[in-house]
Amino acid sequence: MRPLLWTPTYRRVVRTAFATVPHYRELWALHGRTDPTLVPGRTGAHAGATPAEVAVERLPDLVPLRGGPAEANPYRGLETAPLGHPVPLAAARDHPGAGIIRDDLLGVLAVRADCGRWHLCHRDVYARATPLGLAFTLLRQRSPMLVDIAPGTQGAVGACPIHGKPVVEL
């Protein structure tokens, strides 16, 4: 995995969310964070992650101050709607033959590669482990800004030993 290429983009999105979306500034400040970066010992509740159900309830609050759409696109990441049914994140363990993991709020998160691992759509999605499970950040979507959203699925983020790309292990 190339964290040098992936992590700076995530940090830039977090800084932008902190500066332009009152929800994140308020949430992080209430938990003792006055800076969008993770500070050892001051990570806030759930290590800074927001449960997906809270994000869904507050979707209009995740729009930057400059405005933008407040709707989630469940097929974000696909150029066309799939003919089959992509597997929801929570059910990916039970469907080993599935080829796409998606979430109703976050859209497409990962695809199964020829090596059999779930490869993150790492140009569009950042993932990290939190006490709430995996938390995802959409790196290219500007509105609504979805930063560290945790759908409630436990897992880990690693690197594919064959491709060297980020994978989620469920």
LODODREN-775688 format. One record per residue: x, z, y of N, C-alpha, C, O, CB in turn; chain; residue in three letters; residue number from 0. Coordinates in nm, 2 decimals. Glycine has a CB too. Example, Ala and Ser with C-alpha at 12.3 -4.5 7.8 and 13.67 -1.06 7.14 Angstrom:
1.32,0.78,-0.57,1.23,0.78,-0.45,1.32,0.78,-0.33,1.42,0.85,-0.33,1.13,0.90,-0.45,A,Ala,0 $
1.28,0.71,-0.22,1.37,0.71,-0.11,1.29,0.79,0.00,1.34,0.80,0.11,1.41,0.57,-0.06,A,Ser,1 $
This chain:
0.09,0.00,-0.12,0.00,0.00,0.00,0.09,0.00,0.12,0.20,0.06,0.12,-0.10,0.12,0.00,A,Met,0 $
0.05,-0.07,0.23,0.12,-0.07,0.35,0.06,0.01,0.46,-0.01,-0.04,0.54,0.13,-0.22,0.40,A,Arg,1 $
0.09,0.14,0.45,0.03,0.23,0.55,0.07,0.20,0.69,0.00,0.23,0.79,0.06,0.37,0.52,A,Pro,2 $
0.19,0.14,0.71,0.24,0.11,0.84,0.14,0.00,0.91,0.13,0.00,1.03,0.38,0.05,0.84,A,Leu,3 $
0.08,-0.08,0.83,-0.01,-0.18,0.89,-0.15,-0.13,0.90,-0.23,-0.18,0.98,0.00,-0.31,0.81,A,Leu,4 $
-0.19,-0.04,0.81,-0.33,0.00,0.80,-0.36,0.12,0.89,-0.46,0.12,0.96,-0.35,0.04,0.65,A,Trp,5 $
-0.27,0.22,0.88,-0.30,0.35,0.96,-0.30,0.33,1.11,-0.39,0.39,1.17,-0.19,0.45,0.92,A,Thr,6 $
-0.21,0.26,1.17,-0.22,0.24,1.32,-0.35,0.18,1.36,-0.41,0.22,1.47,-0.11,0.15,1.37,A,Pro,7 $
-0.41,0.09,1.29,-0.54,0.03,1.32,-0.65,0.14,1.32,-0.73,0.15,1.40,-0.58,-0.08,1.23,A,Thr,8 $
-0.64,0.22,1.21,-0.74,0.34,1.20,-0.72,0.43,1.32,-0.82,0.47,1.38,-0.71,0.41,1.07,A,Tyr,9 $
-0.60,0.47,1.35,-0.58,0.56,1.47,-0.63,0.50,1.60,-0.68,0.57,1.68,-0.43,0.59,1.48,A,Arg,10 $
-0.61,0.37,1.61,-0.66,0.30,1.74,-0.81,0.31,1.74,-0.87,0.33,1.85,-0.61,0.15,1.74,A,Arg,11 $
-0.88,0.29,1.63,-1.03,0.30,1.62,-1.07,0.44,1.65,-1.17,0.46,1.73,-1.08,0.25,1.49,A,Val,12 $
-1.00,0.54,1.60,-1.04,0.68,1.62,-1.02,0.71,1.77,-1.11,0.77,1.83,-0.95,0.77,1.54,A,Val,13 $
-0.91,0.67,1.83,-0.89,0.69,1.98,-1.00,0.63,2.06,-1.05,0.68,2.16,-0.75,0.64,2.02,A,Arg,14 $
-1.04,0.50,2.02,-1.14,0.43,2.10,-1.28,0.50,2.08,-1.35,0.52,2.18,-1.16,0.29,2.05,A,Thr,15 $
-1.31,0.55,1.96,-1.43,0.62,1.94,-1.44,0.75,2.02,-1.54,0.78,2.08,-1.45,0.66,1.79,A,Ala,16 $
-1.32,0.82,2.02,-1.31,0.95,2.10,-1.34,0.92,2.25,-1.40,1.00,2.32,-1.18,1.01,2.07,A,Phe,17 $
-1.28,0.81,2.30,-1.29,0.78,2.44,-1.42,0.72,2.48,-1.46,0.73,2.60,-1.18,0.68,2.48,A,Ala,18 $
-1.49,0.65,2.39,-1.61,0.57,2.44,-1.74,0.61,2.37,-1.85,0.56,2.42,-1.59,0.43,2.41,A,Thr,19 $
-1.74,0.69,2.27,-1.87,0.73,2.20,-1.89,0.88,2.21,-1.81,0.96,2.15,-1.86,0.69,2.05,A,Val,20 $
-1.98,0.93,2.30,-2.00,1.07,2.32,-2.02,1.15,2.19,-1.98,1.27,2.19,-2.12,1.09,2.41,A,Pro,21 $
-2.09,1.09,2.09,-2.11,1.17,1.97,-1.98,1.22,1.91,-1.97,1.33,1.87,-2.18,1.08,1.87,A,His,22 $
-1.88,1.13,1.90,-1.75,1.17,1.84,-1.68,1.28,1.93,-1.62,1.37,1.88,-1.66,1.05,1.81,A,Tyr,23 $
-1.68,1.25,2.06,-1.61,1.35,2.15,-1.68,1.49,2.13,-1.61,1.59,2.12,-1.62,1.30,2.29,A,Arg,24 $
-1.81,1.49,2.13,-1.88,1.61,2.12,-1.86,1.68,1.99,-1.83,1.80,1.98,-2.03,1.59,2.14,A,Glu,25 $
-1.87,1.60,1.88,-1.85,1.66,1.74,-1.71,1.71,1.73,-1.70,1.83,1.68,-1.87,1.55,1.64,A,Leu,26 $
-1.61,1.64,1.76,-1.48,1.69,1.74,-1.44,1.80,1.84,-1.37,1.89,1.80,-1.38,1.57,1.77,A,Trp,27 $
-1.49,1.81,1.96,-1.47,1.92,2.05,-1.53,2.04,2.00,-1.48,2.15,2.01,-1.52,1.88,2.19,A,Ala,28 $
-1.65,2.03,1.94,-1.72,2.15,1.89,-1.65,2.21,1.77,-1.66,2.33,1.75,-1.86,2.11,1.84,A,Leu,29 $
-1.56,2.14,1.71,-1.49,2.19,1.60,-1.34,2.21,1.63,-1.26,2.22,1.54,-1.49,2.09,1.48,A,His,30 $
-1.32,2.23,1.76,-1.18,2.27,1.81,-1.08,2.16,1.82,-0.96,2.19,1.83,-1.13,2.37,1.71,A,Gly,31 $
-1.13,2.04,1.82,-1.03,1.93,1.84,-1.05,1.87,1.98,-1.16,1.83,2.02,-1.06,1.81,1.73,A,Arg,32 $
-0.95,1.87,2.06,-0.95,1.81,2.19,-0.88,1.68,2.19,-0.86,1.61,2.30,-0.90,1.90,2.30,A,Thr,33 $
-0.83,1.63,2.08,-0.75,1.51,2.06,-0.80,1.44,1.94,-0.83,1.51,1.84,-0.60,1.54,2.05,A,Asp,34 $
-0.81,1.31,1.94,-0.87,1.24,1.83,-0.77,1.24,1.70,-0.82,1.20,1.59,-0.90,1.10,1.86,A,Pro,35 $
-0.65,1.28,1.72,-0.56,1.28,1.60,-0.58,1.40,1.52,-0.61,1.51,1.57,-0.41,1.26,1.65,A,Thr,36 $
-0.55,1.39,1.39,-0.56,1.51,1.31,-0.44,1.60,1.33,-0.33,1.56,1.31,-0.57,1.47,1.16,A,Leu,37 $
-0.47,1.72,1.37,-0.36,1.82,1.40,-0.36,1.92,1.29,-0.46,1.97,1.25,-0.39,1.89,1.54,A,Val,38 $
-0.24,1.94,1.23,-0.24,2.04,1.12,-0.30,2.17,1.16,-0.27,2.23,1.26,-0.09,2.06,1.07,A,Pro,39 $
-0.40,2.22,1.07,-0.46,2.34,1.10,-0.59,2.33,1.19,-0.66,2.43,1.20,-0.37,2.44,1.16,A,Gly,40 $
-0.61,2.21,1.25,-0.72,2.19,1.34,-0.79,2.06,1.31,-0.80,1.97,1.39,-0.68,2.20,1.49,A,Arg,41 $
-0.84,2.05,1.19,-0.90,1.93,1.14,-1.05,1.93,1.16,-1.12,1.83,1.13,-0.87,1.91,1.00,A,Thr,42 $
-1.11,2.04,1.21,-1.26,2.04,1.23,-1.33,2.05,1.09,-1.27,2.07,0.99,-1.30,1.91,1.30,A,Gly,43 $
-1.46,2.05,1.10,-1.55,2.06,0.98,-1.53,1.94,0.90,-1.52,1.83,0.95,-1.70,2.09,1.02,A,Ala,44 $
-1.52,1.96,0.77,-1.52,1.84,0.67,-1.40,1.75,0.70,-1.40,1.63,0.67,-1.64,1.76,0.68,A,His,45 $
-1.29,1.81,0.76,-1.17,1.73,0.79,-1.20,1.62,0.89,-1.14,1.51,0.88,-1.10,1.68,0.67,A,Ala,46 $
-1.30,1.64,0.97,-1.34,1.54,1.07,-1.44,1.43,1.03,-1.48,1.35,1.10,-1.22,1.47,1.12,A,Gly,47 $
-1.48,1.44,0.90,-1.58,1.34,0.85,-1.72,1.38,0.89,-1.75,1.49,0.91,-1.57,1.33,0.70,A,Ala,48 $
-1.80,1.28,0.90,-1.95,1.29,0.93,-2.03,1.25,0.81,-2.01,1.14,0.75,-1.99,1.21,1.05,A,Thr,49 $
-2.12,1.34,0.76,-2.20,1.30,0.64,-2.28,1.17,0.68,-2.33,1.16,0.79,-2.29,1.41,0.60,A,Pro,50 $
-2.30,1.08,0.58,-2.37,0.95,0.61,-2.51,0.98,0.66,-2.56,0.91,0.75,-2.37,0.87,0.49,A,Ala,51 $
-2.58,1.08,0.60,-2.72,1.10,0.65,-2.72,1.15,0.79,-2.82,1.12,0.86,-2.78,1.21,0.56,A,Glu,52 $
-2.62,1.22,0.84,-2.62,1.25,0.98,-2.60,1.13,1.07,-2.66,1.11,1.17,-2.51,1.36,1.01,A,Val,53 $
-2.51,1.04,1.02,-2.48,0.92,1.10,-2.60,0.83,1.10,-2.63,0.77,1.21,-2.37,0.84,1.03,A,Ala,54 $
-2.68,0.82,0.99,-2.80,0.74,0.99,-2.90,0.80,1.09,-2.97,0.72,1.17,-2.87,0.74,0.85,A,Val,55 $
-2.92,0.93,1.10,-3.01,0.99,1.19,-2.97,0.97,1.34,-3.05,0.96,1.42,-3.02,1.14,1.16,A,Glu,56 $
-2.84,0.96,1.36,-2.79,0.95,1.50,-2.73,0.82,1.53,-2.64,0.80,1.62,-2.68,1.06,1.52,A,Arg,57 $
-2.77,0.71,1.46,-2.72,0.58,1.48,-2.71,0.53,1.62,-2.61,0.48,1.67,-2.80,0.48,1.39,A,Leu,58 $
-2.82,0.55,1.70,-2.81,0.51,1.84,-2.71,0.59,1.92,-2.65,0.54,2.02,-2.95,0.54,1.91,A,Pro,59 $
-2.67,0.71,1.88,-2.57,0.79,1.94,-2.43,0.74,1.91,-2.33,0.79,1.97,-2.58,0.93,1.91,A,Asp,60 $
-2.41,0.65,1.82,-2.28,0.60,1.78,-2.25,0.47,1.85,-2.15,0.40,1.82,-2.28,0.57,1.63,A,Leu,61 $
-2.33,0.43,1.94,-2.31,0.31,2.02,-2.22,0.35,2.14,-2.24,0.45,2.21,-2.44,0.25,2.08,A,Val,62 $
-2.11,0.27,2.16,-2.02,0.30,2.28,-2.10,0.30,2.41,-2.21,0.24,2.42,-1.91,0.20,2.28,A,Pro,63 $
-2.04,0.37,2.51,-2.11,0.37,2.64,-2.13,0.24,2.70,-2.23,0.22,2.78,-2.02,0.46,2.74,A,Leu,64 $
-2.05,0.14,2.67,-2.07,0.00,2.73,-2.19,-0.07,2.66,-2.23,-0.18,2.71,-1.95,-0.08,2.71,A,Arg,65 $
-2.25,-0.01,2.56,-2.37,-0.07,2.50,-2.33,-0.15,2.37,-2.21,-0.17,2.34,-2.44,-0.15,2.59,A,Gly,66 $
-2.43,-0.20,2.31,-2.41,-0.28,2.19,-2.53,-0.25,2.09,-2.61,-0.16,2.12,-2.28,-0.25,2.12,A,Gly,67 $
-2.53,-0.32,1.98,-2.64,-0.30,1.88,-2.63,-0.16,1.81,-2.52,-0.10,1.80,-2.63,-0.41,1.77,A,Pro,68 $
-2.74,-0.11,1.77,-2.75,0.02,1.71,-2.80,0.01,1.57,-2.84,0.11,1.51,-2.84,0.12,1.79,A,Ala,69 $
-2.79,-0.11,1.51,-2.84,-0.13,1.37,-2.72,-0.15,1.28,-2.61,-0.20,1.32,-2.93,-0.25,1.36,A,Glu,70 $
-2.73,-0.09,1.16,-2.63,-0.11,1.06,-2.66,-0.24,0.98,-2.77,-0.28,0.96,-2.62,0.01,0.96,A,Ala,71 $
-2.56,-0.31,0.93,-2.57,-0.43,0.85,-2.53,-0.40,0.71,-2.41,-0.39,0.69,-2.49,-0.55,0.92,A,Asn,72 $
-2.62,-0.39,0.62,-2.58,-0.35,0.48,-2.50,-0.46,0.41,-2.44,-0.43,0.31,-2.70,-0.32,0.40,A,Pro,73 $
-2.49,-0.58,0.47,-2.41,-0.69,0.41,-2.29,-0.72,0.50,-2.24,-0.83,0.49,-2.49,-0.81,0.39,A,Tyr,74 $
-2.25,-0.63,0.59,-2.13,-0.65,0.67,-2.02,-0.67,0.57,-1.99,-0.60,0.48,-2.11,-0.53,0.76,A,Arg,75 $
-1.94,-0.78,0.60,-1.83,-0.81,0.52,-1.85,-0.93,0.43,-1.76,-0.99,0.37,-1.79,-0.69,0.43,A,Gly,76 $
-1.98,-0.97,0.42,-2.01,-1.09,0.34,-2.05,-1.20,0.43,-2.12,-1.18,0.53,-2.12,-1.06,0.23,A,Leu,77 $
-2.01,-1.32,0.41,-2.05,-1.43,0.49,-2.20,-1.47,0.47,-2.27,-1.52,0.56,-1.96,-1.56,0.47,A,Glu,78 $
-2.24,-1.45,0.34,-2.38,-1.48,0.31,-2.43,-1.37,0.22,-2.35,-1.29,0.16,-2.40,-1.62,0.23,A,Thr,79 $
-2.56,-1.35,0.22,-2.62,-1.24,0.13,-2.59,-1.28,-0.01,-2.60,-1.40,-0.05,-2.77,-1.23,0.16,A,Ala,80 $
-2.55,-1.18,-0.10,-2.52,-1.21,-0.23,-2.64,-1.25,-0.32,-2.75,-1.21,-0.29,-2.45,-1.09,-0.30,A,Pro,81 $
-2.62,-1.33,-0.42,-2.72,-1.37,-0.51,-2.76,-1.26,-0.60,-2.88,-1.24,-0.63,-2.68,-1.50,-0.59,A,Leu,82 $
-2.66,-1.19,-0.65,-2.69,-1.07,-0.73,-2.71,-0.95,-0.65,-2.73,-0.96,-0.53,-2.58,-1.05,-0.83,A,Gly,83 $
-2.70,-0.83,-0.71,-2.72,-0.71,-0.64,-2.59,-0.63,-0.64,-2.55,-0.58,-0.75,-2.83,-0.62,-0.70,A,His,84 $
-2.52,-0.62,-0.53,-2.40,-0.54,-0.52,-2.43,-0.40,-0.56,-2.54,-0.35,-0.54,-2.33,-0.55,-0.38,A,Pro,85 $
-2.33,-0.33,-0.62,-2.35,-0.19,-0.67,-2.33,-0.10,-0.55,-2.24,-0.11,-0.47,-2.25,-0.16,-0.78,A,Val,86 $
-2.43,0.00,-0.53,-2.41,0.10,-0.43,-2.29,0.18,-0.46,-2.25,0.20,-0.58,-2.53,0.19,-0.42,A,Pro,87 $
-2.22,0.24,-0.36,-2.10,0.32,-0.38,-2.12,0.43,-0.49,-2.04,0.45,-0.57,-2.06,0.38,-0.25,A,Leu,88 $
-2.24,0.50,-0.48,-2.26,0.61,-0.56,-2.28,0.57,-0.71,-2.26,0.65,-0.80,-2.39,0.68,-0.52,A,Ala,89 $
-2.31,0.44,-0.74,-2.33,0.40,-0.88,-2.21,0.32,-0.93,-2.22,0.27,-1.04,-2.45,0.32,-0.88,A,Ala,90 $
-2.10,0.30,-0.86,-1.99,0.21,-0.90,-1.93,0.26,-1.03,-1.89,0.17,-1.11,-1.89,0.21,-0.79,A,Ala,91 $
-1.92,0.39,-1.06,-1.86,0.44,-1.18,-1.94,0.39,-1.30,-1.89,0.36,-1.41,-1.86,0.59,-1.18,A,Arg,92 $
-2.07,0.38,-1.29,-2.16,0.35,-1.40,-2.18,0.20,-1.42,-2.25,0.16,-1.52,-2.30,0.41,-1.37,A,Asp,93 $
-2.12,0.12,-1.34,-2.14,-0.03,-1.35,-2.00,-0.09,-1.35,-1.96,-0.16,-1.25,-2.22,-0.09,-1.23,A,His,94 $
-1.93,-0.08,-1.46,-1.79,-0.13,-1.47,-1.78,-0.28,-1.45,-1.67,-0.33,-1.42,-1.72,-0.09,-1.60,A,Pro,95 $
-1.88,-0.36,-1.47,-1.88,-0.50,-1.46,-1.91,-0.55,-1.32,-1.90,-0.67,-1.29,-1.97,-0.57,-1.55,A,Gly,96 $
-1.95,-0.46,-1.23,-1.99,-0.51,-1.09,-1.86,-0.56,-1.02,-1.75,-0.52,-1.05,-2.05,-0.39,-1.02,A,Ala,97 $
-1.89,-0.64,-0.92,-1.78,-0.70,-0.85,-1.77,-0.66,-0.70,-1.66,-0.68,-0.64,-1.79,-0.85,-0.85,A,Gly,98 $
-1.87,-0.60,-0.65,-1.87,-0.55,-0.51,-1.93,-0.41,-0.50,-2.03,-0.38,-0.56,-1.95,-0.66,-0.42,A,Ile,99 $
-1.87,-0.33,-0.42,-1.93,-0.20,-0.38,-1.97,-0.21,-0.24,-1.89,-0.25,-0.15,-1.82,-0.08,-0.40,A,Ile,100 $
-2.09,-0.17,-0.21,-2.14,-0.17,-0.07,-2.23,-0.05,-0.05,-2.27,0.02,-0.14,-2.23,-0.30,-0.04,A,Arg,101 $
-2.25,-0.02,0.08,-2.32,0.10,0.12,-2.43,0.05,0.22,-2.39,-0.04,0.30,-2.23,0.21,0.18,A,Asp,102 $
-2.55,0.10,0.22,-2.65,0.06,0.31,-2.61,0.07,0.46,-2.64,-0.01,0.54,-2.78,0.13,0.29,A,Asp,103 $
-2.53,0.17,0.49,-2.49,0.20,0.63,-2.36,0.12,0.66,-2.35,0.06,0.77,-2.47,0.35,0.65,A,Leu,104 $
-2.26,0.13,0.57,-2.13,0.08,0.60,-2.11,-0.07,0.56,-2.01,-0.13,0.60,-2.03,0.16,0.53,A,Leu,105 $
-2.19,-0.12,0.47,-2.17,-0.26,0.43,-2.08,-0.27,0.31,-2.07,-0.17,0.23,-2.12,-0.35,0.54,A,Gly,106 $
-2.01,-0.38,0.30,-1.92,-0.40,0.18,-1.79,-0.32,0.20,-1.73,-0.32,0.31,-1.88,-0.55,0.17,A,Val,107 $
-1.76,-0.24,0.10,-1.64,-0.15,0.11,-1.53,-0.20,0.02,-1.41,-0.19,0.06,-1.68,-0.01,0.07,A,Leu,108 $
-1.56,-0.24,-0.10,-1.45,-0.28,-0.19,-1.50,-0.39,-0.29,-1.62,-0.41,-0.31,-1.41,-0.16,-0.27,A,Ala,109 $
-1.40,-0.46,-0.35,-1.43,-0.56,-0.45,-1.34,-0.53,-0.57,-1.23,-0.48,-0.55,-1.41,-0.71,-0.39,A,Val,110 $
-1.39,-0.57,-0.68,-1.31,-0.55,-0.80,-1.22,-0.67,-0.82,-1.26,-0.79,-0.82,-1.40,-0.54,-0.93,A,Arg,111 $
-1.09,-0.64,-0.83,-0.99,-0.75,-0.84,-0.97,-0.78,-0.99,-1.02,-0.71,-1.08,-0.86,-0.71,-0.77,A,Ala,112 $
-0.89,-0.88,-1.01,-0.86,-0.92,-1.15,-0.79,-0.81,-1.23,-0.78,-0.82,-1.35,-0.78,-1.05,-1.15,A,Asp,113 $
-0.73,-0.72,-1.16,-0.66,-0.61,-1.23,-0.76,-0.50,-1.27,-0.72,-0.41,-1.35,-0.55,-0.54,-1.13,A,Cys,114 $
-0.88,-0.51,-1.23,-0.99,-0.41,-1.27,-1.00,-0.30,-1.18,-1.09,-0.21,-1.20,-0.95,-0.36,-1.41,A,Gly,115 $
-0.93,-0.29,-1.07,-0.94,-0.18,-0.97,-1.03,-0.22,-0.86,-1.04,-0.34,-0.83,-0.80,-0.14,-0.92,A,Arg,116 $
-1.08,-0.12,-0.79,-1.17,-0.14,-0.67,-1.07,-0.15,-0.55,-1.02,-0.05,-0.50,-1.27,-0.03,-0.65,A,Trp,117 $
-1.05,-0.28,-0.50,-0.97,-0.30,-0.38,-1.05,-0.29,-0.26,-1.16,-0.35,-0.24,-0.90,-0.44,-0.39,A,His,118 $
-1.01,-0.20,-0.17,-1.07,-0.19,-0.04,-1.06,-0.31,0.04,-0.96,-0.39,0.03,-1.01,-0.07,0.04,A,Leu,119 $
-1.17,-0.34,0.12,-1.16,-0.45,0.21,-1.08,-0.40,0.33,-1.13,-0.38,0.44,-1.31,-0.51,0.26,A,Cys,120 $
-0.95,-0.39,0.31,-0.86,-0.31,0.39,-0.84,-0.37,0.53,-0.80,-0.30,0.62,-0.73,-0.30,0.33,A,His,121 $
-0.88,-0.49,0.56,-0.87,-0.55,0.69,-0.99,-0.50,0.77,-0.98,-0.49,0.90,-0.87,-0.70,0.69,A,Arg,122 $
-1.10,-0.46,0.71,-1.22,-0.42,0.77,-1.25,-0.27,0.76,-1.32,-0.21,0.84,-1.33,-0.50,0.73,A,Asp,123 $
-1.20,-0.21,0.65,-1.24,-0.07,0.61,-1.11,0.02,0.59,-1.02,-0.03,0.52,-1.33,-0.07,0.49,A,Val,124 $
-1.12,0.14,0.64,-1.02,0.24,0.62,-1.08,0.35,0.54,-1.20,0.38,0.57,-0.95,0.29,0.75,A,Tyr,125 $
-1.02,0.40,0.44,-1.08,0.51,0.36,-0.98,0.63,0.35,-0.86,0.61,0.35,-1.12,0.46,0.22,A,Ala,126 $
-1.03,0.75,0.34,-0.95,0.86,0.32,-1.03,0.97,0.25,-1.16,0.97,0.26,-0.89,0.92,0.45,A,Arg,127 $
-0.97,1.06,0.17,-1.04,1.16,0.10,-1.06,1.28,0.20,-0.97,1.32,0.28,-0.95,1.21,-0.02,A,Ala,128 $
-1.18,1.34,0.19,-1.22,1.46,0.27,-1.29,1.55,0.18,-1.32,1.52,0.07,-1.30,1.41,0.40,A,Thr,129 $
-1.32,1.67,0.23,-1.40,1.77,0.15,-1.54,1.71,0.11,-1.60,1.76,0.01,-1.41,1.90,0.22,A,Pro,130 $
-1.59,1.62,0.19,-1.72,1.56,0.16,-1.71,1.44,0.06,-1.81,1.39,0.03,-1.79,1.51,0.29,A,Leu,131 $
-1.59,1.41,0.02,-1.57,1.29,-0.06,-1.50,1.19,0.02,-1.44,1.22,0.12,-1.71,1.23,-0.11,A,Gly,132 $
-1.50,1.06,-0.02,-1.44,0.95,0.05,-1.51,0.93,0.19,-1.63,0.93,0.19,-1.44,0.82,-0.03,A,Leu,133 $
-1.43,0.92,0.29,-1.48,0.89,0.43,-1.43,0.75,0.47,-1.31,0.72,0.45,-1.44,1.00,0.53,A,Ala,134 $
-1.52,0.67,0.52,-1.48,0.53,0.55,-1.49,0.51,0.70,-1.58,0.56,0.77,-1.57,0.43,0.48,A,Phe,135 $
-1.40,0.43,0.76,-1.41,0.38,0.90,-1.41,0.23,0.90,-1.33,0.17,0.83,-1.29,0.44,0.98,A,Thr,136 $
-1.50,0.18,0.98,-1.51,0.03,0.99,-1.41,-0.01,1.11,-1.43,0.04,1.22,-1.65,-0.02,1.02,A,Leu,137 $
-1.31,-0.08,1.07,-1.20,-0.11,1.17,-1.23,-0.22,1.27,-1.17,-0.22,1.38,-1.08,-0.15,1.09,A,Leu,138 $
-1.32,-0.31,1.24,-1.35,-0.42,1.33,-1.49,-0.41,1.40,-1.51,-0.49,1.49,-1.34,-0.55,1.26,A,Arg,139 $
-1.57,-0.33,1.35,-1.71,-0.32,1.41,-1.71,-0.24,1.53,-1.65,-0.13,1.53,-1.81,-0.26,1.30,A,Gln,140 $
-1.76,-0.29,1.64,-1.76,-0.22,1.77,-1.88,-0.14,1.80,-1.88,-0.05,1.88,-1.73,-0.32,1.88,A,Arg,141 $
-1.99,-0.18,1.74,-2.12,-0.11,1.77,-2.22,-0.13,1.65,-2.24,-0.24,1.61,-2.18,-0.15,1.90,A,Ser,142 $
-2.27,-0.02,1.60,-2.23,0.12,1.62,-2.09,0.14,1.56,-2.05,0.08,1.47,-2.33,0.21,1.56,A,Pro,143 $
-2.02,0.24,1.62,-1.89,0.27,1.58,-1.90,0.37,1.46,-1.95,0.48,1.48,-1.80,0.33,1.69,A,Met,144 $
-1.86,0.33,1.34,-1.87,0.41,1.22,-1.73,0.46,1.19,-1.65,0.39,1.13,-1.94,0.34,1.11,A,Leu,145 $
-1.70,0.59,1.22,-1.57,0.64,1.20,-1.58,0.76,1.11,-1.66,0.86,1.13,-1.51,0.69,1.34,A,Val,146 $
-1.50,0.76,1.00,-1.50,0.87,0.90,-1.64,0.91,0.86,-1.67,1.03,0.86,-1.43,0.99,0.97,A,Asp,147 $
-1.71,0.81,0.81,-1.85,0.84,0.76,-1.83,0.86,0.61,-1.77,0.78,0.53,-1.94,0.71,0.79,A,Ile,148 $
-1.89,0.97,0.56,-1.88,1.01,0.42,-2.01,1.00,0.35,-2.10,1.08,0.37,-1.83,1.16,0.41,A,Ala,149 $
-2.03,0.89,0.26,-2.15,0.87,0.19,-2.17,0.98,0.08,-2.28,0.98,0.02,-2.15,0.74,0.13,A,Pro,150 $
-2.08,1.06,0.05,-2.10,1.17,-0.05,-2.04,1.14,-0.19,-2.08,1.20,-0.28,-2.24,1.20,-0.06,A,Gly,151 $
-1.96,1.04,-0.20,-1.90,1.00,-0.33,-1.76,1.05,-0.33,-1.67,1.02,-0.25,-1.91,0.85,-0.35,A,Thr,152 $
-1.73,1.13,-0.44,-1.59,1.18,-0.46,-1.50,1.06,-0.51,-1.55,0.97,-0.58,-1.59,1.30,-0.56,A,Gln,153 $
-1.38,1.07,-0.47,-1.28,0.97,-0.52,-1.15,0.99,-0.45,-1.13,1.09,-0.38,-1.34,0.83,-0.49,A,Gly,154 $
-1.06,0.90,-0.47,-0.93,0.91,-0.41,-0.89,0.77,-0.36,-0.94,0.66,-0.41,-0.82,0.96,-0.51,A,Ala,155 $
-0.80,0.76,-0.27,-0.74,0.64,-0.22,-0.60,0.63,-0.27,-0.52,0.72,-0.26,-0.75,0.63,-0.06,A,Val,156 $
-0.57,0.51,-0.33,-0.43,0.49,-0.38,-0.39,0.35,-0.35,-0.45,0.28,-0.27,-0.43,0.52,-0.53,A,Gly,157 $
-0.28,0.31,-0.42,-0.23,0.18,-0.41,-0.24,0.11,-0.54,-0.21,0.17,-0.64,-0.08,0.18,-0.35,A,Ala,158 $
-0.27,-0.01,-0.54,-0.28,-0.09,-0.67,-0.13,-0.12,-0.71,-0.05,-0.17,-0.63,-0.36,-0.23,-0.65,A,Cys,159 $
-0.09,-0.08,-0.83,0.05,-0.10,-0.87,0.08,-0.25,-0.89,0.20,-0.29,-0.89,0.07,-0.03,-1.00,A,Pro,160 $
-0.02,-0.33,-0.91,0.00,-0.48,-0.93,0.01,-0.55,-0.79,0.10,-0.63,-0.77,-0.11,-0.54,-1.02,A,Ile,161 $
-0.09,-0.52,-0.71,-0.10,-0.60,-0.58,-0.05,-0.52,-0.46,-0.02,-0.59,-0.36,-0.25,-0.63,-0.56,A,His,162 $
-0.03,-0.39,-0.47,0.02,-0.32,-0.36,-0.07,-0.30,-0.24,-0.03,-0.26,-0.13,0.14,-0.38,-0.30,A,Gly,163 $
-0.20,-0.32,-0.27,-0.31,-0.30,-0.17,-0.38,-0.17,-0.19,-0.38,-0.12,-0.30,-0.41,-0.43,-0.17,A,Lys,164 $
-0.45,-0.12,-0.09,-0.53,0.00,-0.10,-0.65,-0.02,-0.20,-0.72,-0.12,-0.20,-0.58,0.05,0.03,A,Pro,165 $
-0.66,0.08,-0.29,-0.77,0.08,-0.38,-0.84,0.22,-0.38,-0.78,0.32,-0.34,-0.72,0.06,-0.53,A,Val,166 $
-0.97,0.22,-0.41,-1.04,0.35,-0.43,-1.06,0.37,-0.58,-1.09,0.28,-0.66,-1.18,0.34,-0.36,A,Val,167 $
-1.03,0.50,-0.61,-1.05,0.54,-0.75,-1.17,0.63,-0.76,-1.17,0.74,-0.70,-0.92,0.61,-0.81,A,Glu,168 $
-1.27,0.59,-0.83,-1.39,0.67,-0.84,-1.40,0.75,-0.97,-1.50,0.82,-0.99,-1.52,0.58,-0.82,A,Leu,169 $
